[in-house]
Amino acid sequence: MVAKKAYWQILGASVRGSFHYQHHLPNQDAMKWDFESSNSSILAISDGHGSDKCFRSDKGARIAVHVAINTIKRFLASDQNILNQQIVSQELPQEIALHWKKLVRDDIQQHPFSETELNLLKGKSNTLAYGTTLLTVLATQHFIIYWQIGDGDILIIDHQAMVTRAIPKDEHLIANQTTSLCANAAWEDFRCYVQQEHLPKFILLASDGYGNSFSDDENFFKVGSDIGKLIDSEGSSFVKENLESWLVETSQNGSGDDITMGFIFQE
């Protein structure tokens, strides 16, 4: 689905990974977008951890994107300056993390764990069952704010088709380990970036199943640039019609993981 007409438009797709098909597992990614006004677009992508202990992470991912969108909309509707550094890097991440945990606990109360599920947690915090990452972007005519906790990628494609990461890779993420919304003080693990000059032409958000399907950043970055060129040459409808099949093929030939991609663009 392509977003309604706005300064920044959005399209995206989420596919179940080939490995998950083979093992009868659900898609543990989630994506949501919204528009506060014609000048303000918000996109969130979440990737549930999917380990044995994170047996409800698909639900945790869905809760995460819902909370991220609604939290940003509340801040935009308030009298607060969302560009304030304390709000960007502390207050907003803290509200997202705490509200996510509240909704997770509400869900546990409504759907209590079985004895088998409790044994999987092995005494760990109940919120671990819902563990997930989160990528979020607020794009306006005059500035863009990027937030990230955990793995995944946010790529900026400028008007010369140069591709860079909005937020560098977290050096603390080793092997399959990642920071998570289920951590005790998750807001401290959010990484943020405010861009007020030289705004990009395109922004790509992708769960780590996409980046992990490429042998190096050069090939990964090229895809971001190529999709931008296709929007320019063929139109967003062409990309929308083909994106899901492209992601399925990437998963099959690459990571085998669920893949979710969202694209923020001007057309």
C-alpha positions as CSV (number, residue, x, y, z in Angstrom):
1,M,0.0,0.0,0.0
2,V,1.2,3.5,-0.8
3,A,0.5,6.3,1.6
4,K,-2.0,9.1,0.8
5,K,-0.5,12.2,-0.8
6,A,1.9,13.9,1.6
7,Y,5.2,15.8,1.4
8,W,6.9,12.5,2.3
9,Q,5.1,9.4,1.0
10,I,5.6,5.9,2.2
11,L,5.5,2.4,0.8
12,G,6.5,-0.9,2.3
13,A,6.1,-4.7,2.5
14,S,6.7,-7.4,5.1
15,V,7.3,-11.0,4.2
16,R,7.6,-14.2,6.1
17,G,11.1,-15.7,5.9
18,S,11.8,-18.9,4.0
19,F,13.2,-20.4,7.2
20,H,10.0,-19.5,9.1
21,Y,7.9,-21.1,6.3
22,Q,9.9,-24.4,6.6
23,H,9.6,-24.5,10.4
24,H,6.0,-23.2,10.6
25,L,6.9,-20.0,12.4
26,P,5.0,-16.7,12.1
27,N,6.4,-13.5,10.6
28,Q,7.9,-11.8,13.7
29,D,8.4,-8.4,12.0
30,A,5.8,-5.6,12.1
31,M,5.5,-2.3,10.3
32,K,3.2,0.7,10.7
33,W,3.0,4.2,9.2
34,D,0.9,7.3,9.8
35,F,0.6,11.0,8.9
36,E,0.2,13.7,11.5
37,S,-0.4,16.2,8.7
38,S,0.5,16.6,5.0
39,N,3.9,17.8,6.1
40,S,4.7,15.1,8.6
41,S,5.1,11.3,8.0
42,I,6.0,8.6,10.5
43,L,7.3,5.1,9.8
44,A,8.1,2.3,12.3
45,I,9.5,-1.2,11.7
46,S,10.0,-3.7,14.5
47,D,11.7,-7.1,14.5
48,G,10.8,-9.6,17.2
49,H,13.7,-11.7,18.4
50,G,12.1,-15.0,17.7
51,S,14.2,-17.1,20.1
52,D,12.8,-19.9,22.3
53,K,12.5,-17.4,25.2
54,C,11.0,-14.8,23.0
55,F,8.0,-16.9,22.0
56,R,5.6,-13.9,21.8
57,S,8.0,-11.6,20.0
58,D,5.7,-11.3,16.9
59,K,3.1,-9.7,19.2
60,G,5.8,-7.6,20.9
61,A,6.8,-6.3,17.5
62,R,3.2,-5.3,16.7
63,I,2.9,-3.5,20.0
64,A,6.2,-1.7,19.4
65,V,5.2,-0.1,16.1
66,H,1.8,0.9,17.5
67,V,3.4,2.5,20.5
68,A,6.1,4.3,18.5
69,I,3.7,5.9,16.1
70,N,1.2,7.0,18.8
71,T,4.0,8.4,21.1
72,I,5.4,10.5,18.3
73,K,2.0,11.8,17.4
74,R,1.3,12.8,21.0
75,F,4.6,14.7,21.2
76,L,3.8,16.5,17.9
77,A,0.4,17.4,19.2
78,S,1.8,18.8,22.4
79,D,3.3,22.3,23.0
80,Q,6.7,20.7,23.4
81,N,9.5,21.2,20.9
82,I,10.2,17.8,19.6
83,L,13.6,18.9,18.3
84,N,14.7,19.5,21.9
85,Q,17.7,17.2,22.5
86,Q,16.3,16.0,25.8
87,I,13.0,15.1,24.2
88,V,14.6,13.4,21.2
89,S,17.2,11.3,23.1
90,Q,15.6,10.8,26.5
91,E,11.9,11.6,27.0
92,L,10.4,10.2,23.9
93,P,12.5,6.9,24.0
94,Q,11.6,6.5,27.7
95,E,7.9,7.0,27.0
96,I,8.0,4.4,24.1
97,A,9.8,1.9,26.2
98,L,7.6,2.3,29.3
99,H,4.3,2.3,27.3
100,W,5.5,-0.8,25.4
101,K,6.1,-2.6,28.7
102,K,2.7,-1.5,30.0
103,L,0.9,-2.9,27.0
104,V,3.0,-6.1,27.2
105,R,2.0,-6.6,30.8
106,D,-1.6,-6.0,30.0
107,D,-1.4,-8.6,27.3
108,I,0.2,-11.1,29.7
109,Q,-2.7,-10.5,32.2
110,Q,-5.2,-11.1,29.5
111,H,-3.4,-14.1,28.1
112,P,-1.4,-15.7,31.0
113,F,1.6,-17.9,30.2
114,S,1.3,-21.6,30.3
115,E,3.5,-23.7,32.5
116,T,5.5,-24.7,29.4
117,E,6.0,-21.0,28.5
118,L,7.1,-20.1,32.0
119,N,9.7,-22.9,31.8
120,L,11.1,-21.4,28.6
121,L,11.6,-18.1,30.4
122,K,13.6,-19.8,33.1
123,G,13.0,-17.1,35.7
124,K,13.7,-14.2,33.3
125,S,11.5,-11.2,33.1
126,N,8.1,-11.9,31.5
127,T,8.6,-9.1,29.0
128,L,11.5,-11.1,27.5
129,A,8.9,-13.3,25.8
130,Y,7.9,-10.2,23.7
131,G,11.4,-9.0,23.0
132,T,11.9,-6.8,19.9
133,T,13.9,-4.2,18.2
134,L,12.5,-0.9,16.8
135,L,13.4,1.5,13.9
136,T,11.4,4.7,13.7
137,V,11.6,7.8,11.5
138,L,9.7,11.1,11.7
139,A,10.1,13.0,8.4
140,T,8.9,16.6,8.0
141,Q,9.6,19.3,5.4
142,H,12.2,20.9,7.6
143,F,13.8,18.1,9.6
144,I,14.0,14.4,10.0
145,I,14.4,12.5,13.3
146,Y,15.7,8.9,13.3
147,W,15.5,6.5,16.3
148,Q,16.8,3.0,16.6
149,I,17.1,0.3,19.3
150,G,18.6,-3.0,18.3
151,D,19.7,-4.2,14.9
152,G,18.3,-3.4,11.5
153,D,19.2,-0.5,9.1
154,I,18.1,3.0,8.3
155,L,19.7,4.2,5.0
156,I,19.7,7.7,3.7
157,I,19.9,8.1,-0.1
158,D,20.7,11.7,-1.1
159,H,19.9,13.6,-4.3
160,Q,23.2,12.2,-5.9
161,A,22.2,8.6,-5.1
162,M,24.9,8.4,-2.4
163,V,23.9,6.0,0.4
164,T,24.8,6.2,4.1
165,R,23.5,4.9,7.3
166,A,21.5,7.4,9.3
167,I,22.7,5.8,12.5
168,P,26.0,3.9,12.5
169,K,26.1,0.2,13.4
170,D,26.1,-0.3,17.2
171,E,29.5,-1.7,18.2
172,H,27.9,-3.4,21.2
173,L,25.9,-5.7,18.9
174,I,27.9,-8.9,18.6
175,A,26.9,-12.0,16.6
176,N,23.1,-12.5,17.1
177,Q,23.0,-10.4,20.3
178,T,21.0,-7.2,20.1
179,T,19.6,-4.4,22.4
180,S,15.9,-4.7,23.0
181,L,12.7,-3.0,24.2
182,C,12.4,-5.7,26.8
183,A,15.6,-4.5,28.6
184,N,15.2,-3.0,32.1
185,A,16.1,0.5,31.0
186,A,15.6,0.1,27.3
187,W,15.4,3.9,26.6
188,E,19.1,4.1,27.4
189,D,19.9,1.9,24.4
190,F,18.0,4.1,21.9
191,R,20.3,5.8,19.4
192,C,19.0,9.0,17.7
193,Y,19.9,11.4,14.9
194,V,18.4,14.7,14.0
195,Q,18.8,15.9,10.4
196,Q,17.9,19.6,9.7
197,E,20.1,20.3,6.6
198,H,20.6,18.6,3.2
199,L,17.5,16.4,3.7
200,P,17.7,13.2,1.7
201,K,15.6,12.2,-1.3
202,F,14.8,8.7,0.0
203,I,15.0,6.9,3.3
204,L,15.0,3.1,3.6
205,L,14.2,1.2,6.8
206,A,14.8,-2.6,6.9
207,S,14.8,-5.3,9.5
208,D,18.1,-7.1,9.8
209,G,16.8,-10.0,7.6
210,Y,17.4,-7.8,4.6
211,G,20.9,-6.5,5.4
212,N,22.0,-10.0,6.5
213,S,21.1,-11.3,3.0
214,F,24.1,-9.4,1.4
215,S,27.7,-10.2,1.7
216,D,28.8,-6.6,2.3
217,D,27.5,-3.1,2.7
218,E,28.4,-2.1,-0.8
219,N,25.8,-4.6,-2.3
220,F,23.3,-3.7,0.4
221,F,23.6,0.0,-0.2
222,K,23.3,-0.4,-4.0
223,V,19.8,-1.9,-3.5
224,G,18.7,1.3,-1.7
225,S,20.0,3.4,-4.5
226,D,18.5,1.2,-7.1
227,I,15.0,1.3,-5.6
228,G,15.2,5.1,-5.5
229,K,16.1,5.1,-9.2
230,L,13.2,2.8,-9.9
231,I,10.8,5.2,-8.2
232,D,12.1,8.0,-10.3
233,S,12.0,6.1,-13.6
234,E,9.0,3.7,-13.2
235,G,7.0,5.3,-10.4
236,S,6.2,4.2,-6.9
237,S,3.3,2.0,-8.1
238,F,5.8,-0.2,-9.9
239,V,7.9,-0.6,-6.8
240,K,4.8,-1.2,-4.7
241,E,3.6,-4.0,-7.0
242,N,7.0,-5.8,-7.0
243,L,8.5,-5.1,-3.6
244,E,7.0,-8.1,-1.8
245,S,8.2,-10.6,-4.5
246,W,11.7,-9.0,-4.3
247,L,11.8,-9.4,-0.6
248,V,10.6,-13.1,-0.8
249,E,13.4,-13.8,-3.3
250,T,16.0,-12.0,-1.1
251,S,15.0,-14.1,1.9
252,Q,15.1,-17.4,-0.1
253,N,18.5,-16.6,-1.5
254,G,19.9,-14.9,1.5
255,S,19.2,-14.9,5.3
256,G,16.1,-17.0,5.3
257,D,14.7,-14.5,7.9
258,D,11.6,-12.4,7.8
259,I,12.2,-9.2,5.9
260,T,10.4,-5.9,6.3
261,M,11.2,-2.9,4.3
262,G,9.7,0.6,4.3
263,F,10.6,3.4,1.9
264,I,10.1,7.1,2.6
265,F,10.2,9.2,-0.5
266,Q,9.1,12.3,-2.5
267,E,7.5,11.9,-5.8
